[in-house]
Amino acid sequence: MHFNKINTVCFLKVVTAFLIVFMFYVNRISAQNNTRKAEQLWIDYYPTFILSDRLQISGDGGFRIMFEDNMWERFYIRPTACYRLNSLWKIEGALGLFYFIYDQKIDRLEITPWQGVRLNWPNIKALRFTNTVRLEERNSFLIDDNWSSNFDLRIRYRMAPRYRFKPNKKGGIWSIPAYIELFIPANDLSNEFFHNRNREAIGVGYNPSNKWNYNLMFIRQKSRSGPDVDFGIASYVLQLQIRTRWDFKD
């Protein structure tokens, strides 16, 4: 692949400009909608194991925390299987296990299988897009004496462009990843705990080699953090992503 050769100073200017525009946008939207703010930190690890030209096993796992009066922490793991149909299309399936720890409420367990399809298009030189649609079946359980449960069904769509370039010949590959994600309820979500409506993100990525990738993402999402909370919350998230890729093909 051909990468544009630009110097590091230019790269920093581009990243700074993206972040300024992004923060201006999210603050303007929050002011217009009079939304309440909440801050979160996400640390996530994404391993990928290439088993053949078509089949790979991947997933993610990590830790997330919200900083506010009713603070919660989340630990999760989400193994995923992916089958490549051709150079553009993939089908995926996963099983997510999530455990939420609340400071002032009952802890919660969530078991979420999902199925999805991914389209790697369009691709314009160093600018590449992925489009993902998936159906989630969310089974939630309150960890109390009664183990009360709740079932939610929703559709997620994500469009994720990534611009990649190499500032110099000896260093790794840098990128500017971004995405827009929509959450569409497929049933009544009035009792659903973590009801996300939309999510926007932009960040900085670095590949020191073909096996390792690091992304620092700045995310804004419209959501609520419990069934007794309104939807007027704009969460601002700082996310560290660590990705590894291991090739086991013969």
Sine and cosine of phi, psi and omega as CSV:
sin_phi,cos_phi,sin_psi,cos_psi,sin_omega,cos_omega
0.00,0.00,0.62,-0.78,0.04,-1.00
-1.00,0.06,0.75,-0.66,0.05,-1.00
-0.89,-0.46,0.66,-0.75,0.05,-1.00
-0.91,0.41,0.72,-0.69,0.01,-1.00
-1.00,-0.08,0.97,-0.26,0.05,-1.00
-0.78,-0.63,0.38,-0.92,-0.06,-1.00
-0.99,0.16,0.24,-0.97,-0.08,-1.00
-0.90,0.43,-0.57,0.82,0.01,-1.00
-0.88,0.47,-0.68,0.73,0.04,-1.00
-0.89,0.45,-0.64,0.77,0.04,-1.00
-0.86,0.50,-0.71,0.70,-0.01,-1.00
-0.90,0.43,-0.59,0.81,0.04,-1.00
-0.90,0.43,-0.67,0.74,0.01,-1.00
-0.90,0.44,-0.72,0.69,0.01,-1.00
-0.88,0.48,-0.71,0.71,0.00,-1.00
-0.87,0.50,-0.68,0.73,0.01,-1.00
-0.89,0.46,-0.67,0.74,0.03,-1.00
-0.88,0.47,-0.70,0.72,-0.04,-1.00
-0.92,0.38,-0.62,0.78,0.03,-1.00
-0.89,0.45,-0.72,0.69,0.02,-1.00
-0.89,0.46,-0.67,0.74,-0.02,-1.00
-0.89,0.46,-0.74,0.67,-0.02,-1.00
-0.92,0.39,-0.59,0.81,0.08,-1.00
-0.88,0.47,-0.67,0.74,-0.02,-1.00
-0.90,0.44,-0.77,0.64,-0.07,-1.00
-0.92,0.40,-0.60,0.80,0.03,-1.00
-0.94,0.33,-0.57,0.82,0.05,-1.00
-0.91,0.41,-0.70,0.72,0.02,-1.00
-0.89,0.46,-0.68,0.73,0.00,-1.00
-0.89,0.45,-0.65,0.76,0.00,-1.00
-0.92,0.39,-0.63,0.77,-0.01,-1.00
-0.92,0.40,-0.64,0.77,-0.05,-1.00
-1.00,-0.03,-0.03,1.00,-0.01,-1.00
0.82,0.58,0.70,0.71,-0.06,-1.00
-1.00,0.08,0.44,-0.90,0.08,-1.00
-1.00,0.00,0.62,-0.79,-0.10,-0.99
-0.99,-0.17,0.49,-0.87,0.13,-0.99
-0.57,-0.82,0.57,-0.82,-0.03,-1.00
-0.93,-0.37,0.61,-0.79,0.00,-1.00
-0.70,-0.72,0.39,-0.92,0.11,-0.99
-0.80,-0.60,0.78,-0.62,0.03,-1.00
-0.85,-0.52,0.72,-0.69,0.11,-0.99
-0.79,-0.62,0.90,-0.44,-0.17,-0.99
-0.73,-0.68,0.61,-0.79,0.02,-1.00
-0.89,-0.46,0.75,-0.66,-0.08,-1.00
-0.83,-0.56,1.00,-0.07,0.09,-1.00
-1.00,0.04,0.54,-0.84,0.07,-1.00
-0.72,-0.69,0.74,-0.67,0.00,-1.00
-0.86,-0.51,0.92,-0.38,-0.02,-1.00
-1.00,0.08,0.93,-0.37,-0.04,-1.00
-1.00,-0.06,-0.52,0.86,0.03,-1.00
-0.38,-0.92,-0.06,-1.00,0.02,-1.00
-0.90,0.43,-0.36,0.93,-0.06,-1.00
-0.90,-0.43,-0.46,0.89,-0.13,-0.99
-0.94,-0.34,0.72,-0.69,0.12,-0.99
-0.61,-0.80,0.51,-0.86,0.09,-1.00
-0.94,-0.35,0.77,-0.64,-0.03,-1.00
-0.58,-0.82,-0.44,-0.90,0.00,-1.00
0.58,-0.81,-0.22,-0.98,0.04,-1.00
-0.38,-0.92,0.31,-0.95,0.03,-1.00
-0.32,-0.95,0.38,-0.93,0.00,-1.00
0.20,-0.98,-0.36,-0.93,-0.14,-0.99
-0.69,-0.72,0.69,-0.72,0.04,-1.00
-0.67,-0.74,0.55,-0.83,-0.05,-1.00
-0.59,-0.80,0.61,-0.79,0.10,-0.99
-0.95,-0.32,0.71,-0.70,-0.01,-1.00
-0.97,-0.23,0.99,-0.15,0.10,-1.00
-0.27,-0.96,-0.09,-1.00,-0.08,-1.00
-0.86,0.52,-0.73,0.69,0.02,-1.00
-0.99,-0.10,0.91,0.42,-0.14,-0.99
-0.93,0.37,0.60,-0.80,0.10,-1.00
-0.73,-0.68,0.36,-0.93,0.08,-1.00
-0.79,-0.62,0.54,-0.84,-0.02,-1.00
-0.73,-0.68,0.75,-0.66,0.13,-0.99
-0.90,-0.43,0.67,-0.75,-0.06,-1.00
-0.46,-0.89,0.33,-0.94,0.15,-0.99
-0.59,-0.81,0.63,-0.78,-0.11,-0.99
-0.59,-0.81,0.98,0.17,0.04,-1.00
-0.92,0.40,0.60,-0.80,-0.13,-0.99
-0.68,-0.73,0.62,-0.78,0.13,-0.99
-0.92,-0.39,0.66,-0.75,-0.06,-1.00
-0.72,-0.70,0.71,-0.70,0.02,-1.00
-0.83,-0.55,0.84,-0.54,-0.04,-1.00
-1.00,0.05,0.89,-0.46,0.02,-1.00
-0.98,0.21,-0.67,0.74,0.06,-1.00
-0.34,-0.94,-0.27,-0.96,-0.07,-1.00
-0.93,0.36,-0.29,0.96,-0.05,-1.00
-0.95,-0.30,-0.60,0.80,-0.19,-0.98
-0.93,-0.36,0.61,-0.79,0.12,-0.99
-0.68,-0.74,0.52,-0.86,0.17,-0.99
-0.91,-0.42,0.58,-0.82,-0.13,-0.99
-0.67,-0.74,0.40,-0.92,0.11,-0.99
-0.47,-0.88,0.55,-0.83,-0.08,-1.00
-0.48,-0.88,0.23,-0.97,0.13,-0.99
-0.74,-0.67,0.91,-0.41,-0.02,-1.00
-0.99,-0.17,0.72,-0.70,0.07,-1.00
-0.86,-0.50,0.86,-0.51,-0.08,-1.00
-0.80,-0.61,0.67,-0.75,0.08,-1.00
-0.79,-0.62,0.83,-0.56,-0.04,-1.00
-0.95,-0.31,0.74,-0.67,0.05,-1.00
-0.92,-0.40,0.87,-0.50,-0.01,-1.00
-0.97,-0.23,0.61,-0.79,0.07,-1.00
-0.94,0.34,-0.61,0.79,-0.13,-0.99
-0.84,-0.55,0.17,0.99,-0.05,-1.00
-0.70,-0.72,0.01,-1.00,0.01,-1.00
-0.97,0.24,0.66,-0.76,0.03,-1.00
-0.91,0.41,0.30,-0.96,-0.13,-0.99
-0.64,-0.76,0.65,-0.76,0.08,-1.00
-0.91,-0.41,0.69,-0.72,0.03,-1.00
-0.78,-0.63,0.75,-0.66,0.07,-1.00
-0.88,-0.48,0.89,-0.45,-0.15,-0.99
-0.73,-0.68,0.99,-0.16,0.22,-0.98
-0.98,0.20,0.50,-0.87,0.08,-1.00
-0.53,-0.85,0.37,-0.93,0.03,-1.00
-0.74,-0.67,0.59,-0.81,-0.07,-1.00
-0.42,-0.91,0.14,-0.99,0.06,-1.00
-0.72,-0.70,0.59,-0.80,-0.05,-1.00
-0.78,-0.62,0.70,-0.71,0.04,-1.00
-0.89,-0.46,0.88,-0.47,0.05,-1.00
-1.00,-0.03,0.99,0.14,-0.07,-1.00
-0.23,-0.97,0.57,-0.82,-0.02,1.00
-1.00,0.09,0.30,-0.95,0.05,-1.00
-0.82,-0.57,0.89,-0.46,-0.06,-1.00
-0.84,-0.54,1.00,-0.01,-0.04,-1.00
0.83,0.56,-0.90,-0.44,-0.06,-1.00
-0.99,0.12,-0.07,1.00,0.01,-1.00
-0.98,-0.21,0.88,-0.47,-0.05,-1.00
-0.81,-0.58,0.57,-0.82,-0.01,-1.00
-0.87,-0.49,0.59,-0.81,0.23,-0.97
-0.82,-0.57,0.69,-0.72,0.04,-1.00
-0.87,-0.50,0.84,-0.54,-0.08,-1.00
-0.81,-0.58,0.74,-0.67,0.12,-0.99
-0.83,-0.55,0.74,-0.67,0.03,-1.00
-0.57,-0.82,0.47,-0.88,0.03,-1.00
-0.95,-0.32,0.82,-0.58,-0.04,-1.00
-0.93,-0.38,0.70,-0.71,0.13,-0.99
-0.93,-0.36,0.98,-0.20,-0.17,-0.99
-0.99,-0.15,0.89,-0.46,0.02,-1.00
-0.94,-0.35,0.92,-0.40,-0.07,-1.00
-0.93,-0.36,0.63,-0.78,-0.01,-1.00
-0.72,-0.70,0.78,-0.62,0.12,-0.99
-0.99,0.12,0.77,-0.64,-0.06,-1.00
-0.99,0.10,0.97,0.23,0.06,-1.00
-0.72,-0.69,-0.20,-0.98,-0.04,-1.00
-0.90,0.44,-0.55,0.84,-0.08,-1.00
-1.00,-0.05,-0.26,0.96,-0.07,-1.00
0.75,0.66,0.78,0.62,0.02,-1.00
-0.90,0.44,0.56,-0.83,-0.13,-0.99
-0.79,-0.62,0.25,-0.97,0.02,-1.00
-0.50,-0.87,0.62,-0.79,0.00,-1.00
-0.87,-0.49,0.75,-0.66,0.01,-1.00
-0.74,-0.67,0.57,-0.82,0.00,-1.00
-0.81,-0.59,0.80,-0.60,0.01,-1.00
-0.54,-0.84,0.37,-0.93,0.03,-1.00
-0.94,-0.35,0.67,-0.74,0.04,-1.00
-0.84,-0.54,0.70,-0.72,0.10,-0.99
-0.81,-0.59,0.75,-0.66,0.02,-1.00
-0.76,-0.65,0.76,-0.64,0.17,-0.99
-0.93,-0.36,0.83,-0.55,-0.15,-0.99
-0.75,-0.66,0.99,-0.16,0.14,-0.99
-0.99,0.12,0.45,-0.89,0.08,-1.00
-0.57,-0.82,0.82,-0.57,0.05,-1.00
-0.97,-0.25,0.84,-0.55,-0.08,-1.00
-0.91,-0.42,0.60,-0.80,0.03,-1.00
-0.38,-0.93,0.25,-0.97,-0.05,-1.00
-0.80,-0.60,0.95,-0.30,-0.07,-1.00
-0.89,0.46,-0.55,0.84,0.02,-1.00
-0.56,-0.83,0.21,-0.98,-0.12,-0.99
-0.94,0.33,-0.53,0.85,-0.12,-0.99
-1.00,0.02,-0.42,0.91,-0.07,-1.00
-0.99,0.13,-0.04,-1.00,0.04,-1.00
-0.99,0.15,-0.15,-0.99,-0.02,-1.00
-0.99,-0.16,0.78,-0.63,0.07,-1.00
-0.99,-0.14,0.35,-0.94,0.03,-1.00
-0.46,-0.89,0.35,-0.94,0.14,-0.99
-0.88,-0.47,0.99,-0.10,0.04,-1.00
-1.00,0.06,0.48,-0.88,0.06,-1.00
-0.43,-0.90,0.28,-0.96,0.14,-0.99
-0.30,-0.95,0.39,-0.92,0.17,-0.99
-0.82,-0.57,0.76,-0.65,-0.06,-1.00
-0.76,-0.65,0.71,-0.71,0.02,-1.00
-0.90,-0.44,0.64,-0.77,0.02,-1.00
-0.90,-0.43,0.88,-0.48,-0.10,-1.00
-0.90,-0.43,0.90,-0.44,0.01,-1.00
-0.94,0.34,0.68,-0.73,0.05,-1.00
-0.96,-0.27,-0.04,1.00,0.12,-0.99
-0.51,-0.86,-0.13,-0.99,-0.02,-1.00
-0.96,0.29,0.89,-0.45,-0.03,-1.00
-0.96,-0.28,0.43,0.90,-0.04,-1.00
-0.89,0.45,-0.46,0.89,0.01,-1.00
-0.97,-0.25,0.11,0.99,-0.04,-1.00
-0.95,0.30,0.70,-0.71,-0.13,-0.99
-0.94,0.33,-0.85,0.53,-0.10,-1.00
-0.95,-0.31,1.00,0.08,-0.05,-1.00
-1.00,-0.04,0.98,-0.22,0.07,-1.00
-1.00,-0.01,0.63,-0.78,0.05,-1.00
-0.96,-0.26,-0.74,0.68,0.04,-1.00
-0.40,-0.92,0.32,-0.95,-0.05,-1.00
-0.52,-0.85,0.71,-0.70,0.07,-1.00
-0.79,-0.61,0.58,-0.81,-0.05,-1.00
-0.49,-0.87,0.47,-0.88,0.14,-0.99
-0.49,-0.87,0.47,-0.88,-0.07,-1.00
-0.27,-0.96,-0.28,-0.96,-0.01,-1.00
-0.78,-0.62,0.72,-0.69,0.00,-1.00
-0.82,-0.58,0.46,-0.89,0.02,-1.00
-0.58,-0.81,0.77,-0.64,0.08,-1.00
-0.92,-0.39,0.98,-0.18,0.06,-1.00
-0.95,0.31,-0.37,0.93,0.02,-1.00
-0.39,-0.92,0.00,-1.00,0.02,-1.00
-0.94,0.34,-0.31,0.95,-0.06,-1.00
-1.00,-0.07,-0.35,0.94,-0.13,-0.99
-0.82,-0.57,0.62,-0.79,0.07,-1.00
-0.55,-0.83,0.70,-0.71,0.03,-1.00
-0.84,-0.55,0.72,-0.70,0.05,-1.00
-0.77,-0.64,0.69,-0.72,0.15,-0.99
-0.91,-0.41,0.92,-0.40,-0.14,-0.99
-0.93,-0.37,0.60,-0.80,0.12,-0.99
-0.91,-0.40,0.87,-0.49,-0.20,-0.98
-0.83,-0.55,0.63,-0.78,0.20,-0.98
-0.84,-0.54,0.74,-0.67,0.04,-1.00
-0.67,-0.74,0.54,-0.84,0.08,-1.00
-0.98,-0.18,0.88,-0.48,-0.12,-0.99
-0.31,-0.95,-0.03,-1.00,0.22,-0.97
-0.73,-0.68,0.33,-0.94,-0.10,-0.99
-0.91,-0.41,0.38,0.92,0.03,-1.00
0.13,-0.99,0.34,-0.94,-0.07,-1.00
-0.93,0.36,-0.31,0.95,-0.01,-1.00
-0.98,-0.19,0.27,0.96,-0.01,-1.00
-0.91,-0.41,0.62,-0.79,0.00,-1.00
-0.96,0.27,0.06,-1.00,-0.08,-1.00
-1.00,-0.04,0.05,1.00,-0.05,-1.00
-1.00,0.06,0.78,0.63,0.00,-1.00
-0.85,-0.52,0.81,-0.59,0.12,-0.99
-0.97,-0.26,0.93,-0.36,-0.01,-1.00
-1.00,-0.05,0.75,-0.66,0.06,-1.00
-0.94,-0.33,0.83,-0.56,-0.19,-0.98
-0.84,-0.54,0.69,-0.73,0.21,-0.98
-0.95,-0.31,0.86,-0.51,-0.09,-1.00
-0.84,-0.54,0.75,-0.66,0.15,-0.99
-0.96,-0.27,0.86,-0.51,0.04,-1.00
-0.94,-0.34,0.75,-0.66,0.10,-1.00
-0.86,-0.51,0.85,-0.53,-0.07,-1.00
-0.85,-0.52,0.67,-0.74,0.10,-1.00
-0.80,-0.60,0.46,-0.89,-0.04,-1.00
-0.70,-0.72,0.83,-0.56,-0.03,-1.00
-0.82,-0.58,0.81,-0.59,-0.09,-1.00
-0.98,-0.22,0.89,-0.46,0.00,-1.00
-0.92,-0.38,0.27,0.96,0.03,-1.00
-0.92,0.39,0.53,-0.85,0.03,-1.00
-0.93,0.36,0.00,0.00,0.00,0.00
